[in-house]
Amino acid sequence: MGAVTATPAPGRDPVGPVSAADPQFCQDTPPARSTPAGRLDPARCSVQALLRGDSPVATAPPARRWLLVEQPGPWGRDALLESRFDRRVASRLAARARELGMRIQLVRRPGERLSDSGRRWAVADTTPGVETVRWSTRESDAELLQLPWDGSVGEATQVPTYLVCTHGAHDVCCALRGRPLARALPASGAQVDVWETSHLGGDRFAANVVVLPWGFVYGQVPEDGAALVAAHAAGQVAWAFLRGRAGLVPAAQAAQHHARGELGLLGVHDLPPRRVSGLESPAPGIERFEVTLAGPDGDVVVEVESRLSRESHRLTCAAPNPGHWRTWHPLSLRVVAPLS
């Protein structure tokens, strides 16, 4: 296969929609009873992002290993420090996670009452070839400081784990879009383990979901999430809503997203990155990379470019000032057949 001319859709500037989600997705009429009229007005960050066509591609977080801590009840803006989790433990837990390079997510069941807590916790490892989620229980929050986080304890789950961001104290859009989705996902008919979770990043892409153990992060997931669940039940990613895979550098996320769309390789294990190399920049503020992915018919080599958005906008509902963000643009794709 020769060079494939890249189209701008997977990472273009915010001048038109790049998601299968309809802009009206954030403007339900009439609103559901759980979404009072006027709450998702046009000024909300998730509405504006859809109308501008902001691309969510290559925005998955960098962590490969995640610590999930069940903590029902309300969460403040800093969920770990502003919840019913033991405050004497919270800062030390966060420090240990930083030392180990892990990301902490508070989780709770959709609609769960505080008395329903099983004091569960889990270590999720999204590393390709390792992908696991192991659940345990704790007697106290302080116990988490002593227990191993290396995946050596706990029972491995056999079904996908869906974490839906519903962190309204961080951004209203996450609650208004995430909570209905979290309630709807268990009704999909597939075997899924669904939790509400604290801030995942990319508030303007609500509703945001991470699917473990692979670490695929999705944004602007519409309706009841049935398409997302169906894709993973078939062993595939839901490409239309895919932000990227956690643990991969943004250039690899962007290249993988473009190659999946061009080659139709949607399997969760397809196109693992082999190498990311920086290229000479054509101008200040522009970054270029060559990413080599392992394909079924040889290496897939993708060149991608990153640059700042032309315009600045408020990227969260609570942002005091507008900001720029980096956009990703595929430049070329070629398949290199292995030597015979």
C-alpha positions as CSV (number, residue, x, y, z in Angstrom):
1,M,0.0,0.0,0.0
2,G,1.3,3.4,-0.9
3,A,1.0,6.7,0.9
4,V,-2.6,7.6,2.0
5,T,-3.5,11.2,1.8
6,A,-4.7,12.2,5.2
7,T,-8.1,13.9,5.8
8,P,-8.3,16.4,8.5
9,A,-11.2,14.9,10.4
10,P,-9.6,13.0,13.2
11,G,-7.6,16.0,14.5
12,R,-8.7,19.1,12.7
13,D,-9.0,22.6,14.0
14,P,-12.4,23.3,15.7
15,V,-14.2,24.5,12.6
16,G,-16.7,21.7,12.3
17,P,-18.0,18.5,14.0
18,V,-15.7,15.5,14.1
19,S,-17.8,13.2,16.2
20,A,-20.8,11.2,15.3
21,A,-22.6,12.9,18.1
22,D,-25.2,15.5,17.1
23,P,-24.7,19.0,18.5
24,Q,-28.3,18.7,19.7
25,F,-27.1,15.9,22.0
26,C,-26.5,18.5,24.7
27,Q,-29.7,20.3,24.1
28,D,-32.5,17.8,24.8
29,T,-36.0,19.0,24.3
30,P,-38.0,18.4,26.4
31,P,-35.3,17.9,29.1
32,A,-35.4,14.8,31.3
33,R,-36.7,15.3,34.8
34,S,-33.1,14.8,36.1
35,T,-31.9,17.6,33.8
36,P,-33.9,20.7,34.6
37,A,-34.7,23.2,31.9
38,G,-31.9,25.7,31.3
39,R,-29.2,23.7,33.0
40,L,-27.5,22.8,29.7
41,D,-27.9,26.1,28.1
42,P,-25.7,27.1,25.1
43,A,-23.0,28.6,27.3
44,R,-22.1,25.2,28.8
45,C,-18.6,24.0,27.8
46,S,-19.8,20.7,26.5
47,V,-22.5,22.4,24.3
48,Q,-19.9,24.8,22.9
49,A,-17.4,22.1,22.2
50,L,-19.9,20.2,20.1
51,L,-21.0,23.3,18.3
52,R,-17.4,24.3,17.5
53,G,-16.5,20.7,16.6
54,D,-13.6,20.4,19.1
55,S,-11.8,17.1,18.4
56,P,-11.3,14.9,21.5
57,V,-8.6,12.9,19.7
58,A,-5.4,12.3,21.7
59,T,-6.7,13.6,25.0
60,A,-6.6,10.4,27.1
61,P,-4.6,10.8,30.3
62,P,-1.0,9.4,30.6
63,A,-1.4,7.0,33.5
64,R,-1.2,3.3,32.8
65,R,-2.0,2.2,36.3
66,W,-5.1,3.4,38.2
67,L,-6.2,3.1,41.8
68,L,-10.0,2.9,42.2
69,V,-11.3,3.7,45.6
70,E,-15.0,3.3,46.4
71,Q,-16.3,6.4,48.2
72,P,-20.0,7.0,47.9
73,G,-21.6,10.3,49.0
74,P,-20.8,13.8,47.7
75,W,-17.5,14.8,46.2
76,G,-16.1,18.3,46.3
77,R,-14.0,19.8,43.5
78,D,-11.0,17.9,44.9
79,A,-12.8,14.6,45.3
80,L,-10.2,12.8,47.4
81,L,-9.8,15.7,49.9
82,E,-13.4,16.9,49.8
83,S,-15.4,13.7,50.4
84,R,-16.1,11.4,53.3
85,F,-12.8,9.6,52.7
86,D,-10.5,10.0,55.8
87,R,-8.8,13.4,55.4
88,R,-5.9,12.2,57.6
89,V,-5.2,9.6,54.9
90,A,-6.1,11.4,51.7
91,S,-2.9,13.5,51.2
92,R,-0.6,10.6,52.0
93,L,-2.6,8.4,49.6
94,A,-2.2,11.0,46.9
95,A,1.6,11.2,47.6
96,R,2.0,7.5,47.3
97,A,0.1,7.4,44.1
98,R,2.4,10.1,42.6
99,E,5.4,8.2,43.7
100,L,4.2,5.1,42.0
101,G,3.0,6.9,38.9
102,M,-0.7,5.9,39.5
103,R,-3.9,7.8,39.0
104,I,-6.5,7.8,41.7
105,Q,-10.2,7.7,40.8
106,L,-13.0,7.8,43.4
107,V,-15.9,5.6,42.4
108,R,-19.4,5.0,43.5
109,R,-22.3,3.0,42.2
110,P,-24.9,5.0,40.2
111,G,-27.5,6.2,42.7
112,E,-25.7,4.5,45.6
113,R,-26.4,5.5,49.2
114,L,-23.5,5.9,51.6
115,S,-24.7,2.9,53.6
116,D,-24.4,0.7,50.5
117,S,-20.6,1.0,50.3
118,G,-18.7,-2.2,50.3
119,R,-15.4,-0.3,50.9
120,R,-14.1,-1.8,47.7
121,W,-10.9,-0.7,46.0
122,A,-9.1,-1.9,42.9
123,V,-5.8,-1.6,41.0
124,A,-6.3,-1.4,37.2
125,D,-3.3,-2.0,34.9
126,T,-3.9,-0.9,31.3
127,T,-0.5,-1.9,30.1
128,P,-0.9,-3.9,26.8
129,G,-0.5,-7.6,27.4
130,V,-1.2,-7.1,31.2
131,E,-4.7,-5.6,31.2
132,T,-6.3,-6.4,34.5
133,V,-8.6,-5.0,37.2
134,R,-8.3,-6.6,40.6
135,W,-10.8,-5.7,43.3
136,S,-10.3,-6.0,47.1
137,T,-12.0,-4.6,50.2
138,R,-10.6,-2.5,53.0
139,E,-11.3,-2.3,56.7
140,S,-10.3,1.3,56.9
141,D,-9.1,4.0,54.5
142,A,-5.7,4.0,56.3
143,E,-5.3,0.4,55.3
144,L,-4.8,1.5,51.7
145,L,-1.4,3.0,52.7
146,Q,-0.1,-0.4,53.7
147,L,-1.6,-2.7,51.1
148,P,0.3,-3.5,47.9
149,W,-0.7,-1.7,44.8
150,D,1.2,-4.0,42.4
151,G,-1.8,-6.1,41.4
152,S,-0.8,-9.0,43.7
153,V,-3.9,-8.9,45.8
154,G,-7.6,-8.9,44.9
155,E,-9.8,-10.8,42.6
156,A,-9.6,-10.1,38.8
157,T,-12.9,-9.1,37.3
158,Q,-14.0,-11.0,34.2
159,V,-16.2,-8.2,32.7
160,P,-15.3,-4.8,31.4
161,T,-15.4,-1.9,33.9
162,Y,-17.0,1.3,32.8
163,L,-16.1,4.5,34.7
164,V,-18.4,7.4,33.9
165,C,-17.4,10.8,35.0
166,T,-20.2,12.4,37.0
167,H,-18.0,14.9,39.0
168,G,-20.4,17.8,39.0
169,A,-18.4,19.8,41.6
170,H,-15.6,19.9,39.1
171,D,-17.8,20.7,36.1
172,V,-21.6,20.8,35.8
173,C,-21.6,19.2,32.4
174,C,-20.0,16.0,33.8
175,A,-22.9,15.5,36.2
176,L,-25.7,16.5,33.8
177,R,-24.4,14.3,31.0
178,G,-22.6,11.6,33.0
179,R,-25.2,10.6,35.6
180,P,-28.0,9.7,33.1
181,L,-25.4,7.7,31.1
182,A,-24.2,5.9,34.2
183,R,-27.7,4.9,35.1
184,A,-28.4,3.7,31.5
185,L,-25.3,1.6,30.8
186,P,-26.3,-1.4,33.1
187,A,-29.5,-1.7,31.1
188,S,-27.5,-2.4,27.9
189,G,-28.0,-6.1,28.1
190,A,-24.2,-6.8,28.1
191,Q,-22.2,-7.9,31.1
192,V,-20.7,-4.6,32.4
193,D,-19.5,-3.3,35.7
194,V,-20.5,0.4,35.8
195,W,-19.3,3.0,38.3
196,E,-19.6,6.8,38.6
197,T,-16.1,8.3,38.9
198,S,-14.4,11.5,39.8
199,H,-12.7,13.9,37.3
200,L,-11.3,12.2,34.2
201,G,-10.2,15.4,32.3
202,G,-11.7,16.9,29.2
203,D,-14.8,18.2,30.9
204,R,-16.0,19.8,27.6
205,F,-16.2,16.3,26.1
206,A,-18.8,15.1,28.6
207,A,-20.1,12.5,28.8
208,N,-16.7,11.0,29.4
209,V,-16.1,7.3,30.0
210,V,-13.0,5.1,30.5
211,V,-13.3,1.4,29.8
212,L,-11.0,-0.9,31.8
213,P,-8.9,-2.9,31.7
214,W,-7.8,-1.5,28.4
215,G,-7.9,2.1,29.3
216,F,-9.8,3.4,26.3
217,V,-11.2,6.8,27.0
218,Y,-14.3,8.1,25.3
219,G,-15.9,11.5,25.1
220,Q,-19.2,12.9,23.9
221,V,-20.9,9.5,24.4
222,P,-24.5,10.0,23.4
223,E,-27.8,8.6,24.5
224,D,-27.6,5.4,26.6
225,G,-24.1,4.3,25.6
226,A,-25.4,1.3,23.8
227,A,-23.1,1.7,20.8
228,L,-20.1,1.9,23.2
229,V,-21.1,-1.2,25.0
230,A,-21.9,-3.1,21.8
231,A,-18.5,-2.3,20.4
232,H,-16.6,-3.6,23.4
233,A,-18.8,-6.6,23.6
234,A,-17.5,-7.4,20.1
235,G,-13.9,-6.8,21.1
236,Q,-13.7,-3.5,19.3
237,V,-13.3,0.2,20.1
238,A,-16.1,2.7,19.5
239,W,-14.1,4.8,17.1
240,A,-16.6,7.7,16.7
241,F,-16.3,8.6,20.4
242,L,-12.7,7.5,21.1
243,R,-10.4,10.1,22.7
244,G,-7.5,7.7,23.0
245,R,-5.9,5.0,25.1
246,A,-4.6,6.0,28.5
247,G,-0.9,5.4,28.9
248,L,0.1,6.3,25.4
249,V,1.7,9.6,24.5
250,P,-0.6,12.0,22.6
251,A,1.2,11.5,19.3
252,A,0.7,7.7,19.5
253,Q,-3.0,8.2,20.4
254,A,-3.4,10.5,17.4
255,A,-1.6,8.2,15.0
256,Q,-3.5,5.1,16.2
257,H,-6.8,6.9,15.9
258,H,-6.1,7.9,12.3
259,A,-4.8,4.5,11.3
260,R,-7.9,2.8,12.8
261,G,-10.2,5.0,10.7
262,E,-8.2,4.6,7.5
263,L,-7.6,0.9,7.7
264,G,-10.8,-0.2,9.6
265,L,-8.8,-1.9,12.3
266,L,-11.0,-1.5,15.3
267,G,-10.0,-4.4,17.5
268,V,-9.0,-3.5,21.1
269,H,-5.6,-5.0,20.5
270,D,-5.0,-3.7,17.0
271,L,-2.2,-1.3,16.0
272,P,-0.1,-1.3,19.2
273,P,2.6,1.5,19.0
274,R,6.1,0.3,18.4
275,R,8.0,3.6,18.2
276,V,7.4,7.4,18.3
277,S,10.1,9.7,16.8
278,G,10.1,13.5,16.8
279,L,10.5,15.2,13.4
280,E,11.8,18.6,12.5
281,S,9.3,21.4,13.2
282,P,8.2,23.4,10.2
283,A,7.4,26.5,12.3
284,P,7.4,27.7,16.0
285,G,4.7,26.0,18.0
286,I,4.2,23.1,15.6
287,E,5.3,19.6,16.6
288,R,5.6,16.7,14.2
289,F,6.0,13.0,14.9
290,E,6.5,9.8,13.1
291,V,4.7,6.9,14.8
292,T,5.2,3.3,13.9
293,L,2.3,0.9,14.7
294,A,2.3,-2.8,14.4
295,G,-0.2,-3.8,11.7
296,P,-1.4,-7.2,10.5
297,D,0.4,-6.7,7.1
298,G,3.5,-4.9,8.3
299,D,4.4,-1.7,10.1
300,V,1.9,1.1,9.8
301,V,3.9,4.4,9.7
302,V,1.9,7.6,10.4
303,E,3.1,11.2,10.5
304,V,1.1,13.5,12.7
305,E,1.3,17.2,13.5
306,S,0.3,19.1,16.6
307,R,-0.4,22.8,16.9
308,L,-2.3,25.2,19.1
309,S,-5.9,26.0,18.2
310,R,-6.3,29.2,16.3
311,E,-8.9,30.6,18.7
312,S,-9.2,30.5,22.4
313,H,-12.3,29.5,24.3
314,R,-13.4,28.6,27.8
315,L,-12.5,24.9,28.1
316,T,-14.6,24.2,31.2
317,C,-17.7,25.8,32.6
318,A,-15.7,27.1,35.6
319,A,-12.8,28.5,33.6
320,P,-12.2,32.2,34.4
321,N,-10.5,32.9,31.1
322,P,-10.4,31.4,27.6
323,G,-7.5,29.2,26.7
324,H,-5.9,27.5,23.7
325,W,-5.5,23.7,23.3
326,R,-3.4,21.5,21.0
327,T,-5.0,20.0,18.0
328,W,-3.8,16.9,16.1
329,H,-3.6,16.5,12.4
330,P,-2.6,13.4,10.4
331,L,-0.2,14.1,7.5
332,S,0.4,10.7,5.9
333,L,0.0,7.0,6.4
334,R,1.9,4.1,4.8
335,V,2.1,0.4,5.3
336,V,5.6,-1.1,5.2
337,A,5.4,-4.7,4.2
338,P,7.9,-7.0,6.0
339,L,10.9,-8.2,4.1
340,S,10.4,-11.7,2.8
